[in-house]
Amino acid sequence: MRKLADVILEQRPLVMDETASVMAACERMRDCQAGSVLVMGDNGSLIGIFTGRDAVCRVLAQGRDATVTRLADVMTAKPATMSPDQTAIDALRLMWDGGFRHVPLVKDGKVLGVVSRGDFKGIEYTRHEDERDLWEHMR
């Protein structure tokens, strides 16, 4: 089974301070082609996540000024996290059940990366192929 550590091998997480503006975060996400920014507190620990969906729903749709709105004011605080030792299926289940698309990976308090639903596009298809092959074999 594919582990989450395999998904983030080449990844450096996009992180910003909680006092950064939404505009700065959106520019970084654009430049890095990322869908989320991990928000760090003063002590360097993960305190939240800010996504493109947050930019639309919590900033633009509410008429806030992205140049002065801080990430701390619109981020999802205390996001669900996973260990890099967990599986892709575990991550997909958590995202589906929680209604979100990004999960930070943390080990021993250190942020290692973030996985998103898009990282696993082929898994569902592969799983169905495996199930079909199993049923064919059992006939």
N, CA, C and O atoms as a GROMACS GRO file, in nm:
protein
  556
    1MET      N    1   0.084  -0.118   0.000
    1MET     CA    2   0.000   0.000   0.000
    1MET      C    3   0.089   0.125   0.000
    1MET      O    4   0.188   0.131   0.073
    2ARG      N    5   0.054   0.220  -0.080
    2ARG     CA    6   0.132   0.344  -0.094
    2ARG      C    7   0.125   0.429   0.034
    2ARG      O    8   0.016   0.459   0.082
    3LYS      N    9   0.241   0.466   0.086
    3LYS     CA   10   0.249   0.550   0.207
    3LYS      C   11   0.255   0.697   0.167
    3LYS      O   12   0.300   0.732   0.058
    4LEU      N   13   0.210   0.782   0.258
    4LEU     CA   14   0.209   0.925   0.230
    4LEU      C   15   0.350   0.982   0.215
    4LEU      O   16   0.370   1.079   0.143
    5ALA      N   17   0.446   0.922   0.283
    5ALA     CA   18   0.586   0.967   0.269
    5ALA      C   19   0.631   0.960   0.124
    5ALA      O   20   0.711   1.042   0.080
    6ASP      N   21   0.581   0.860   0.048
    6ASP     CA   22   0.617   0.846  -0.093
    6ASP      C   23   0.563   0.961  -0.177
    6ASP      O   24   0.624   0.999  -0.278
    7VAL      N   25   0.450   1.016  -0.137
    7VAL     CA   26   0.386   1.124  -0.213
    7VAL      C   27   0.463   1.255  -0.200
    7VAL      O   28   0.466   1.334  -0.294
    8ILE      N   29   0.526   1.277  -0.086
    8ILE     CA   30   0.591   1.406  -0.060
    8ILE      C   31   0.743   1.402  -0.072
    8ILE      O   32   0.811   1.492  -0.022
    9LEU      N   33   0.796   1.300  -0.136
    9LEU     CA   34   0.942   1.284  -0.144
    9LEU      C   35   1.013   1.410  -0.193
    9LEU      O   36   1.113   1.451  -0.133
   10GLU      N   37   0.965   1.471  -0.298
   10GLU     CA   38   1.031   1.587  -0.359
   10GLU      C   39   0.970   1.719  -0.313
   10GLU      O   40   1.003   1.824  -0.368
   11GLN      N   41   0.883   1.715  -0.217
   11GLN     CA   42   0.805   1.833  -0.180
   11GLN      C   43   0.868   1.914  -0.068
   11GLN      O   44   0.920   1.860   0.029
   12ARG      N   45   0.862   2.044  -0.083
   12ARG     CA   46   0.893   2.136   0.027
   12ARG      C   47   0.763   2.208   0.057
   12ARG      O   48   0.709   2.274  -0.031
   13PRO      N   49   0.713   2.198   0.179
   13PRO     CA   50   0.584   2.260   0.208
   13PRO      C   51   0.590   2.412   0.197
   13PRO      O   52   0.690   2.474   0.232
   14LEU      N   53   0.482   2.470   0.149
   14LEU     CA   54   0.469   2.614   0.140
   14LEU      C   55   0.419   2.663   0.275
   14LEU      O   56   0.306   2.632   0.314
   15VAL      N   57   0.501   2.737   0.347
   15VAL     CA   58   0.465   2.783   0.481
   15VAL      C   59   0.476   2.935   0.489
   15VAL      O   60   0.560   2.996   0.424
   16MET      N   61   0.390   2.993   0.571
   16MET     CA   62   0.392   3.138   0.594
   16MET      C   63   0.356   3.165   0.738
   16MET      O   64   0.296   3.082   0.806
   17ASP      N   65   0.394   3.283   0.784
   17ASP     CA   66   0.363   3.328   0.919
   17ASP      C   67   0.216   3.370   0.928
   17ASP      O   68   0.158   3.413   0.829
   18GLU      N   69   0.159   3.356   1.045
   18GLU     CA   70   0.018   3.389   1.066
   18GLU      C   71  -0.014   3.535   1.042
   18GLU      O   72  -0.130   3.570   1.019
   19THR      N   73   0.087   3.622   1.047
   19THR     CA   74   0.064   3.765   1.026
   19THR      C   75   0.070   3.805   0.879
   19THR      O   76   0.043   3.921   0.845
   20ALA      N   77   0.105   3.712   0.791
   20ALA     CA   78   0.112   3.742   0.648
   20ALA      C   79  -0.027   3.777   0.595
   20ALA      O   80  -0.128   3.729   0.647
   21SER      N   81  -0.030   3.859   0.492
   21SER     CA   82  -0.159   3.897   0.433
   21SER      C   83  -0.210   3.787   0.340
   21SER      O   84  -0.133   3.706   0.289
   22VAL      N   85  -0.339   3.788   0.320
   22VAL     CA   86  -0.401   3.694   0.227
   22VAL      C   87  -0.344   3.717   0.087
   22VAL      O   88  -0.320   3.621   0.014
   23MET      N   89  -0.323   3.842   0.049
   23MET     CA   90  -0.267   3.873  -0.083
   23MET      C   91  -0.131   3.807  -0.100
   23MET      O   92  -0.103   3.746  -0.203
   24ALA      N   93  -0.045   3.819   0.001
   24ALA     CA   94   0.088   3.758  -0.006
   24ALA      C   95   0.077   3.606  -0.018
   24ALA      O   96   0.152   3.544  -0.094
   25ALA      N   97  -0.016   3.547   0.055
   25ALA     CA   98  -0.035   3.402   0.048
   25ALA      C   99  -0.084   3.359  -0.089
   25ALA      O  100  -0.037   3.260  -0.145
   26CYS      N  101  -0.179   3.434  -0.145
   26CYS     CA  102  -0.232   3.400  -0.277
   26CYS      C  103  -0.124   3.414  -0.385
   26CYS      O  104  -0.118   3.333  -0.477
   27GLU      N  105  -0.041   3.515  -0.373
   27GLU     CA  106   0.069   3.531  -0.468
   27GLU      C  107   0.167   3.416  -0.459
   27GLU      O  108   0.214   3.366  -0.562
   28ARG      N  109   0.199   3.372  -0.339
   28ARG     CA  110   0.290   3.258  -0.321
   28ARG      C  111   0.229   3.130  -0.375
   28ARG      O  112   0.297   3.050  -0.440
   29MET      N  113   0.098   3.109  -0.348
   29MET     CA  114   0.032   2.990  -0.400
   29MET      C  115   0.034   2.991  -0.553
   29MET      O  116   0.058   2.888  -0.616
   30ARG      N  117   0.009   3.107  -0.612
   30ARG     CA  118   0.014   3.119  -0.758
   30ARG      C  119   0.154   3.088  -0.810
   30ARG      O  120   0.170   3.008  -0.902
   31ASP      N  121   0.254   3.151  -0.751
   31ASP     CA  122   0.392   3.133  -0.797
   31ASP      C  123   0.441   2.990  -0.783
   31ASP      O  124   0.518   2.942  -0.865
   32CYS      N  125   0.396   2.922  -0.678
   32CYS     CA  126   0.439   2.784  -0.651
   32CYS      C  127   0.342   2.680  -0.704
   32CYS      O  128   0.363   2.560  -0.687
   33GLN      N  129   0.235   2.725  -0.769
   33GLN     CA  130   0.130   2.636  -0.819
   33GLN      C  131   0.081   2.543  -0.708
   33GLN      O  132   0.071   2.422  -0.727
   34ALA      N  133   0.052   2.602  -0.593
   34ALA     CA  134   0.005   2.527  -0.476
   34ALA      C  135  -0.139   2.566  -0.445
   34ALA      O  136  -0.181   2.678  -0.474
   35GLY      N  137  -0.212   2.475  -0.386
   35GLY     CA  138  -0.350   2.501  -0.348
   35GLY      C  139  -0.368   2.540  -0.204
   35GLY      O  140  -0.478   2.571  -0.160
   36SER      N  141  -0.256   2.539  -0.129
   36SER     CA  142  -0.267   2.572   0.014
   36SER      C  143  -0.135   2.625   0.067
   36SER      O  144  -0.028   2.606   0.009
   37VAL      N  145  -0.146   2.693   0.180
   37VAL     CA  146  -0.031   2.743   0.255
   37VAL      C  147  -0.047   2.693   0.398
   37VAL      O  148  -0.154   2.706   0.456
   38LEU      N  149   0.058   2.637   0.454
   38LEU     CA  150   0.056   2.597   0.594
   38LEU      C  151   0.095   2.719   0.677
   38LEU      O  152   0.196   2.784   0.650
   39VAL      N  153   0.014   2.749   0.778
   39VAL     CA  154   0.034   2.870   0.859
   39VAL      C  155   0.103   2.831   0.989
   39VAL      O  156   0.057   2.744   1.063
   40MET      N  157   0.215   2.899   1.015
   40MET     CA  158   0.298   2.867   1.130
   40MET      C  159   0.287   2.976   1.236
   40MET      O  160   0.275   3.095   1.204
   41GLY      N  161   0.292   2.934   1.362
   41GLY     CA  162   0.288   3.027   1.474
   41GLY      C  163   0.427   3.077   1.509
   41GLY      O  164   0.525   3.042   1.445
   42ASP      N  165   0.433   3.160   1.613
   42ASP     CA  166   0.560   3.219   1.656
   42ASP      C  167   0.665   3.114   1.692
   42ASP      O  168   0.785   3.136   1.670
   43ASN      N  169   0.622   3.003   1.747
   43ASN     CA  170   0.716   2.900   1.791
   43ASN      C  171   0.751   2.800   1.680
   43ASN      O  172   0.818   2.700   1.706
   44GLY      N  173   0.705   2.827   1.558
   44GLY     CA  174   0.737   2.741   1.446
   44GLY      C  175   0.648   2.620   1.432
   44GLY      O  176   0.676   2.530   1.352
   45SER      N  177   0.540   2.615   1.509
   45SER     CA  178   0.449   2.500   1.500
   45SER      C  179   0.332   2.532   1.407
   45SER      O  180   0.296   2.649   1.388
   46LEU      N  181   0.275   2.429   1.350
   46LEU     CA  182   0.160   2.442   1.260
   46LEU      C  183   0.039   2.488   1.341
   46LEU      O  184   0.000   2.423   1.438
   47ILE      N  185  -0.020   2.599   1.299
   47ILE     CA  186  -0.140   2.647   1.369
   47ILE      C  187  -0.262   2.654   1.277
   47ILE      O  188  -0.374   2.672   1.324
   48GLY      N  189  -0.239   2.639   1.146
   48GLY     CA  190  -0.353   2.647   1.055
   48GLY      C  191  -0.315   2.617   0.912
   48GLY      O  192  -0.198   2.593   0.879
   49ILE      N  193  -0.417   2.618   0.827
   49ILE     CA  194  -0.398   2.600   0.683
   49ILE      C  195  -0.489   2.700   0.612
   49ILE      O  196  -0.602   2.724   0.654
   50PHE      N  197  -0.438   2.757   0.504
   50PHE     CA  198  -0.513   2.851   0.423
   50PHE      C  199  -0.514   2.797   0.281
   50PHE      O  200  -0.409   2.762   0.227
   51THR      N  201  -0.633   2.789   0.220
   51THR     CA  202  -0.648   2.730   0.087
   51THR      C  203  -0.711   2.830  -0.010
   51THR      O  204  -0.760   2.936   0.030
   52GLY      N  205  -0.708   2.794  -0.136
   52GLY     CA  206  -0.775   2.875  -0.236
   52GLY      C  207  -0.924   2.889  -0.207
   52GLY      O  208  -0.982   2.995  -0.232
   53ARG      N  209  -0.983   2.785  -0.156
   53ARG     CA  210  -1.125   2.790  -0.119
   53ARG      C  211  -1.148   2.892  -0.008
   53ARG      O  212  -1.247   2.964  -0.009
   54ASP      N  213  -1.055   2.899   0.089
   54ASP     CA  214  -1.065   3.000   0.195
   54ASP      C  215  -1.058   3.140   0.136
   54ASP      O  216  -1.130   3.230   0.180
   55ALA      N  217  -0.972   3.160   0.037
   55ALA     CA  218  -0.959   3.292  -0.026
   55ALA      C  219  -1.092   3.334  -0.088
   55ALA      O  220  -1.132   3.450  -0.076
   56VAL      N  221  -1.160   3.242  -0.152
   56VAL     CA  222  -1.288   3.273  -0.215
   56VAL      C  223  -1.398   3.293  -0.112
   56VAL      O  224  -1.467   3.395  -0.112
   57CYS      N  225  -1.415   3.195  -0.023
   57CYS     CA  226  -1.529   3.196   0.069
   57CYS      C  227  -1.514   3.290   0.188
   57CYS      O  228  -1.612   3.350   0.233
   58ARG      N  229  -1.394   3.303   0.239
   58ARG     CA  230  -1.373   3.382   0.362
   58ARG      C  231  -1.318   3.522   0.338
   58ARG      O  232  -1.317   3.606   0.428
   59VAL      N  233  -1.273   3.547   0.215
   59VAL     CA  234  -1.217   3.679   0.187
   59VAL      C  235  -1.299   3.747   0.076
   59VAL      O  236  -1.370   3.844   0.104
   60LEU      N  237  -1.290   3.698  -0.046
   60LEU     CA  238  -1.358   3.763  -0.158
   60LEU      C  239  -1.509   3.771  -0.140
   60LEU      O  240  -1.568   3.878  -0.156
   61ALA      N  241  -1.571   3.660  -0.106
   61ALA     CA  242  -1.718   3.657  -0.094
   61ALA      C  243  -1.769   3.742   0.021
   61ALA      O  244  -1.886   3.779   0.025
   62GLN      N  245  -1.681   3.775   0.115
   62GLN     CA  246  -1.721   3.858   0.229
   62GLN      C  247  -1.674   4.003   0.214
   62GLN      O  248  -1.691   4.084   0.305
   63GLY      N  249  -1.618   4.035   0.099
   63GLY     CA  250  -1.577   4.172   0.072
   63GLY      C  251  -1.458   4.221   0.152
   63GLY      O  252  -1.440   4.342   0.169
   64ARG      N  253  -1.376   4.130   0.200
   64ARG     CA  254  -1.257   4.170   0.277
   64ARG      C  255  -1.146   4.214   0.183
   64ARG      O  256  -1.139   4.173   0.068
   65ASP      N  257  -1.060   4.298   0.234
   65ASP     CA  258  -0.944   4.347   0.160
   65ASP      C  259  -0.828   4.249   0.180
   65ASP      O  260  -0.775   4.236   0.290
   66ALA      N  261  -0.790   4.181   0.073
   66ALA     CA  262  -0.686   4.078   0.082
   66ALA      C  263  -0.549   4.135   0.117
   66ALA      O  264  -0.462   4.061   0.162
   67THR      N  265  -0.530   4.265   0.096
   67THR     CA  266  -0.399   4.323   0.126
   67THR      C  267  -0.379   4.349   0.274
   67THR      O  268  -0.265   4.362   0.320
   68VAL      N  269  -0.488   4.356   0.351
   68VAL     CA  270  -0.475   4.383   0.495
   68VAL      C  271  -0.528   4.269   0.582
   68VAL      O  272  -0.500   4.265   0.702
   69THR      N  273  -0.603   4.177   0.524
   69THR     CA  274  -0.655   4.063   0.600
   69THR      C  275  -0.541   3.966   0.627
   69THR      O  276  -0.471   3.924   0.535
   70ARG      N  277  -0.522   3.931   0.754
   70ARG     CA  278  -0.414   3.840   0.794
   70ARG      C  279  -0.459   3.694   0.780
   70ARG      O  280  -0.578   3.663   0.793
   71LEU      N  281  -0.366   3.607   0.754
   71LEU     CA  282  -0.397   3.464   0.745
   71LEU      C  283  -0.462   3.413   0.873
   71LEU      O  284  -0.553   3.331   0.868
   72ALA      N  285  -0.414   3.461   0.987
   72ALA     CA  286  -0.468   3.417   1.116
   72ALA      C  287  -0.618   3.442   1.127
   72ALA      O  288  -0.688   3.371   1.200
   73ASP      N  289  -0.669   3.542   1.054
   73ASP     CA  290  -0.810   3.577   1.063
   73ASP      C  291  -0.901   3.492   0.975
   73ASP      O  292  -1.022   3.488   0.997
   74VAL      N  293  -0.844   3.423   0.876
   74VAL     CA  294  -0.929   3.350   0.781
   74VAL      C  295  -0.885   3.206   0.756
   74VAL      O  296  -0.948   3.135   0.678
   75MET      N  297  -0.779   3.162   0.822
   75MET     CA  298  -0.730   3.024   0.803
   75MET      C  299  -0.821   2.925   0.876
   75MET      O  300  -0.903   2.963   0.959
   76THR      N  301  -0.804   2.799   0.843
   76THR     CA  302  -0.865   2.692   0.921
   76THR      C  303  -0.766   2.660   1.031
   76THR      O  304  -0.657   2.608   1.006
   77ALA      N  305  -0.804   2.691   1.154
   77ALA     CA  306  -0.715   2.668   1.269
   77ALA      C  307  -0.714   2.520   1.307
   77ALA      O  308  -0.813   2.449   1.289
   78LYS      N  309  -0.603   2.477   1.361
   78LYS     CA  310  -0.586   2.339   1.409
   78LYS      C  311  -0.636   2.237   1.306
   78LYS      O  312  -0.726   2.158   1.337
   79PRO      N  313  -0.579   2.236   1.187
   79PRO     CA  314  -0.625   2.141   1.085
   79PRO      C  315  -0.593   1.997   1.124
   79PRO      O  316  -0.500   1.970   1.199
   80ALA      N  317  -0.671   1.907   1.071
   80ALA     CA  318  -0.642   1.764   1.087
   80ALA      C  319  -0.507   1.738   1.021
   80ALA      O  320  -0.477   1.793   0.916
   81THR      N  321  -0.426   1.654   1.084
   81THR     CA  322  -0.295   1.619   1.028
   81THR      C  323  -0.283   1.468   1.023
   81THR      O  324  -0.361   1.394   1.084
   82MET      N  325  -0.184   1.423   0.949
   82MET     CA  326  -0.157   1.280   0.938
   82MET      C  327  -0.007   1.257   0.948
   82MET      O  328   0.073   1.350   0.933
   83SER      N  329   0.028   1.133   0.973
   83SER     CA  330   0.168   1.091   0.976
   83SER      C  331   0.209   1.046   0.836
   83SER      O  332   0.126   0.993   0.762
   84PRO      N  333   0.334   1.066   0.797
   84PRO     CA  334   0.379   1.020   0.666
   84PRO      C  335   0.378   0.867   0.655
   84PRO      O  336   0.392   0.813   0.545
   85ASP      N  337   0.363   0.798   0.767
   85ASP     CA  338   0.359   0.653   0.766
   85ASP      C  339   0.220   0.598   0.733
   85ASP      O  340   0.205   0.479   0.708
   86GLN      N  341   0.120   0.685   0.732
   86GLN     CA  342  -0.016   0.640   0.699
   86GLN      C  343  -0.028   0.624   0.548
   86GLN      O  344   0.057   0.669   0.472
   87THR      N  345  -0.137   0.559   0.506
   87THR     CA  346  -0.154   0.527   0.364
   87THR      C  347  -0.235   0.632   0.291
   87THR      O  348  -0.303   0.716   0.351
   88ALA      N  349  -0.225   0.625   0.159
   88ALA     CA  350  -0.303   0.715   0.074
   88ALA      C  351  -0.452   0.695   0.097
   88ALA      O  352  -0.529   0.791   0.096
   89ILE      N  353  -0.494   0.571   0.117
   89ILE     CA  354  -0.635   0.543   0.143
   89ILE      C  355  -0.679   0.610   0.272
   89ILE      O  356  -0.789   0.664   0.279
   90ASP      N  357  -0.594   0.606   0.376
   90ASP     CA  358  -0.626   0.676   0.501
   90ASP      C  359  -0.648   0.825   0.476
   90ASP      O  360  -0.741   0.884   0.530
   91ALA      N  361  -0.561   0.885   0.395
   91ALA     CA  362  -0.571   1.028   0.366
   91ALA      C  363  -0.698   1.060   0.289
   91ALA      O  364  -0.768   1.156   0.321
   92LEU      N  365  -0.728   0.980   0.188
   92LEU     CA  366  -0.850   1.002   0.110
   92LEU      C  367  -0.974   0.989   0.197
   92LEU      O  368  -1.068   1.067   0.184
   93ARG      N  369  -0.974   0.893   0.286
   93ARG     CA  370  -1.089   0.873   0.376
   93ARG      C  371  -1.106   0.995   0.467
   93ARG      O  372  -1.217   1.044   0.486
   94LEU      N  373  -0.995   1.043   0.525
   94LEU     CA  374  -1.001   1.160   0.612
   94LEU      C  375  -1.052   1.283   0.537
   94LEU      O  376  -1.137   1.356   0.588
   95MET      N  377  -1.000   1.305   0.417
   95MET     CA  378  -1.043   1.420   0.338
   95MET      C  379  -1.191   1.410   0.301
   95MET      O  380  -1.264   1.508   0.309
   96TRP      N  381  -1.233   1.292   0.260
   96TRP     CA  382  -1.374   1.272   0.222
   96TRP      C  383  -1.465   1.294   0.342
   96TRP      O  384  -1.562   1.369   0.334
   97ASP      N  385  -1.433   1.230   0.454
   97ASP     CA  386  -1.516   1.242   0.575
   97ASP      C  387  -1.516   1.385   0.630
   97ASP      O  388  -1.618   1.431   0.682
   98GLY      N  389  -1.403   1.454   0.619
   98GLY     CA  390  -1.392   1.589   0.674
   98GLY      C  391  -1.436   1.700   0.579
   98GLY      O  392  -1.452   1.814   0.621
   99GLY      N  393  -1.455   1.667   0.452
   99GLY     CA  394  -1.498   1.766   0.355
   99GLY      C  395  -1.391   1.868   0.318
   99GLY      O  396  -1.422   1.983   0.288
  100PHE      N  397  -1.265   1.826   0.320
  100PHE     CA  398  -1.156   1.916   0.281
  100PHE      C  399  -1.065   1.845   0.183
  100PHE      O  400  -1.077   1.725   0.162
  101ARG      N  401  -0.973   1.922   0.122
  101ARG     CA  402  -0.890   1.870   0.013
  101ARG      C  403  -0.742   1.862   0.043
  101ARG      O  404  -0.666   1.804  -0.035
  102HIS      N  405  -0.698   1.918   0.155
  102HIS     CA  406  -0.555   1.923   0.188
  102HIS      C  407  -0.532   1.875   0.331
  102HIS      O  408  -0.607   1.909   0.422
  103VAL      N  409  -0.427   1.794   0.349
  103VAL     CA  410  -0.391   1.745   0.483
  103VAL      C  411  -0.241   1.761   0.504
  103VAL      O  412  -0.160   1.706   0.429
  104PRO      N  413  -0.203   1.837   0.607
  104PRO     CA  414  -0.061   1.849   0.640
  104PRO      C  415  -0.008   1.717   0.698
  104PRO      O  416  -0.078   1.646   0.770
  105LEU      N  417   0.117   1.686   0.665
  105LEU     CA  418   0.183   1.568   0.720
  105LEU      C  419   0.283   1.615   0.825
  105LEU      O  420   0.369   1.698   0.798
  106VAL      N  421   0.269   1.559   0.944
  106VAL     CA  422   0.351   1.600   1.058
  106VAL      C  423   0.410   1.477   1.125
  106VAL      O  424   0.342   1.376   1.144
  107LYS      N  425   0.538   1.486   1.161
  107LYS     CA  426   0.603   1.378   1.235
  107LYS      C  427   0.688   1.440   1.345
  107LYS      O  428   0.772   1.526   1.319
  108ASP      N  429   0.665   1.396   1.467
  108ASP     CA  430   0.738   1.447   1.584
  108ASP      C  431   0.731   1.600   1.592
  108ASP      O  432   0.829   1.666   1.626
  109GLY      N  433   0.614   1.655   1.560
  109GLY     CA  434   0.592   1.798   1.568
  109GLY      C  435   0.648   1.879   1.451
  109GLY      O  436   0.631   2.000   1.447
  110LYS      N  437   0.713   1.812   1.357
  110LYS     CA  438   0.772   1.881   1.242
  110LYS      C  439   0.685   1.863   1.118
  110LYS      O  440   0.646   1.752   1.084
  111VAL      N  441   0.655   1.974   1.051
  111VAL     CA  442   0.577   1.970   0.927
  111VAL      C  443   0.667   1.920   0.814
  111VAL      O  444   0.773   1.976   0.789
  112LEU      N  445   0.622   1.812   0.747
  112LEU     CA  446   0.701   1.754   0.639
  112LEU      C  447   0.647   1.788   0.501
  112LEU      O  448   0.722   1.790   0.404
  113GLY      N  449   0.518   1.816   0.493
  113GLY     CA  450   0.457   1.844   0.364
  113GLY      C  451   0.307   1.849   0.376
  113GLY      O  452   0.252   1.853   0.487
  114VAL      N  453   0.242   1.848   0.262
  114VAL     CA  454   0.096   1.848   0.259
  114VAL      C  455   0.053   1.763   0.139
  114VAL      O  456   0.115   1.768   0.033
  115VAL      N  457  -0.051   1.685   0.158
  115VAL     CA  458  -0.107   1.608   0.047
  115VAL      C  459  -0.245   1.663   0.016
  115VAL      O  460  -0.314   1.716   0.103
  116SER      N  461  -0.285   1.648  -0.110
  116SER     CA  462  -0.417   1.693  -0.151
  116SER      C  463  -0.484   1.582  -0.231
  116SER      O  464  -0.420   1.486  -0.273
  117ARG      N  465  -0.613   1.598  -0.250
  117ARG     CA  466  -0.687   1.496  -0.327
  117ARG      C  467  -0.625   1.473  -0.463
  117ARG      O  468  -0.622   1.360  -0.512
  118GLY      N  469  -0.576   1.579  -0.525
  118GLY     CA  470  -0.516   1.567  -0.658
  118GLY      C  471  -0.394   1.476  -0.662
  118GLY      O  472  -0.361   1.423  -0.768
  119ASP      N  473  -0.328   1.459  -0.549
  119ASP     CA  474  -0.211   1.370  -0.544
  119ASP      C  475  -0.248   1.224  -0.564
  119ASP      O  476  -0.162   1.141  -0.591
  120PHE      N  477  -0.377   1.193  -0.552
  120PHE     CA  478  -0.420   1.053  -0.554
  120PHE      C  479  -0.518   1.023  -0.666
  120PHE      O  480  -0.598   0.930  -0.654
  121LYS      N  481  -0.514   1.098  -0.774
  121LYS     CA  482  -0.613   1.082  -0.881
  121LYS      C  483  -0.622   0.940  -0.935
  121LYS      O  484  -0.732   0.893  -0.965
  122GLY      N  485  -0.511   0.871  -0.948
  122GLY     CA  486  -0.513   0.738  -1.006
  122GLY      C  487  -0.546   0.625  -0.911
  122GLY      O  488  -0.568   0.512  -0.955
  123ILE      N  489  -0.551   0.652  -0.782
  123ILE     CA  490  -0.569   0.545  -0.685
  123ILE      C  491  -0.705   0.478  -0.696
  123ILE      O  492  -0.713   0.355  -0.693
  124GLU      N  493  -0.811   0.556  -0.710
  124GLU     CA  494  -0.945   0.499  -0.717
  124GLU      C  495  -0.959   0.407  -0.838
  124GLU      O  496  -1.015   0.298  -0.828
  125TYR      N  497  -0.906   0.451  -0.953
  125TYR     CA  498  -0.912   0.371  -1.074
  125TYR      C  499  -0.834   0.241  -1.054
  125TYR      O  500  -0.881   0.134  -1.091
  126THR      N  501  -0.715   0.251  -0.998
  126THR     CA  502  -0.632   0.133  -0.974
  126THR      C  503  -0.701   0.036  -0.879
  126THR      O  504  -0.696  -0.085  -0.900
  127ARG      N  505  -0.765   0.088  -0.776
  127ARG     CA  506  -0.833   0.002  -0.679
  127ARG      C  507  -0.944  -0.078  -0.748
  127ARG      O  508  -0.959  -0.198  -0.725
  128HIS      N  509  -1.022  -0.010  -0.834
  128HIS     CA  510  -1.129  -0.080  -0.903
  128HIS      C  511  -1.075  -0.186  -0.999
  128HIS      O  512  -1.133  -0.293  -1.013
  129GLU      N  513  -0.964  -0.156  -1.064
  129GLU     CA  514  -0.900  -0.255  -1.151
  129GLU      C  515  -0.856  -0.376  -1.070
  129GLU      O  516  -0.876  -0.490  -1.113
  130ASP      N  517  -0.797  -0.353  -0.953
  130ASP     CA  518  -0.753  -0.463  -0.867
  130ASP      C  519  -0.870  -0.548  -0.823
  130ASP      O  520  -0.862  -0.671  -0.822
  131GLU      N  521  -0.981  -0.484  -0.785
  131GLU     CA  522  -1.100  -0.558  -0.742
  131GLU      C  523  -1.156  -0.641  -0.858
  131GLU      O  524  -1.194  -0.757  -0.839
  132ARG      N  525  -1.160  -0.583  -0.977
  132ARG     CA  526  -1.211  -0.655  -1.093
  132ARG      C  527  -1.122  -0.776  -1.122
  132ARG      O  528  -1.172  -0.886  -1.148
  133ASP      N  529  -0.991  -0.757  -1.117
  133ASP     CA  530  -0.899  -0.867  -1.141
  133ASP      C  531  -0.916  -0.978  -1.037
  133ASP      O  532  -0.908  -1.096  -1.070
  134LEU      N  533  -0.938  -0.939  -0.912
  134LEU     CA  534  -0.959  -1.037  -0.807
  134LEU      C  535  -1.084  -1.120  -0.834
  134LEU      O  536  -1.081  -1.242  -0.822
  135TRP      N  537  -1.194  -1.054  -0.871
  135TRP     CA  538  -1.318  -1.126  -0.900
  135TRP      C  539  -1.301  -1.219  -1.021
  135TRP      O  540  -1.352  -1.331  -1.021
  136GLU      N  541  -1.229  -1.173  -1.123
  136GLU     CA  542  -1.203  -1.256  -1.240
  136GLU      C  543  -1.122  -1.380  -1.200
  136GLU      O  544  -1.148  -1.490  -1.249
  137HIS      N  545  -1.027  -1.362  -1.114
  137HIS     CA  546  -0.943  -1.472  -1.069
  137HIS      C  547  -1.022  -1.574  -0.988
  137HIS      O  548  -0.994  -1.694  -0.993
  138MET      N  549  -1.121  -1.527  -0.914
  138MET     CA  550  -1.199  -1.615  -0.827
  138MET      C  551  -1.302  -1.697  -0.904
  138MET      O  552  -1.354  -1.795  -0.850
  139ARG      N  553  -1.332  -1.661  -1.026
  139ARG     CA  554  -1.433  -1.735  -1.105
  139ARG      C  555  -1.387  -1.870  -1.144
  139ARG      O  556  -1.460  -1.944  -1.210
   0.00000   0.00000   0.00000
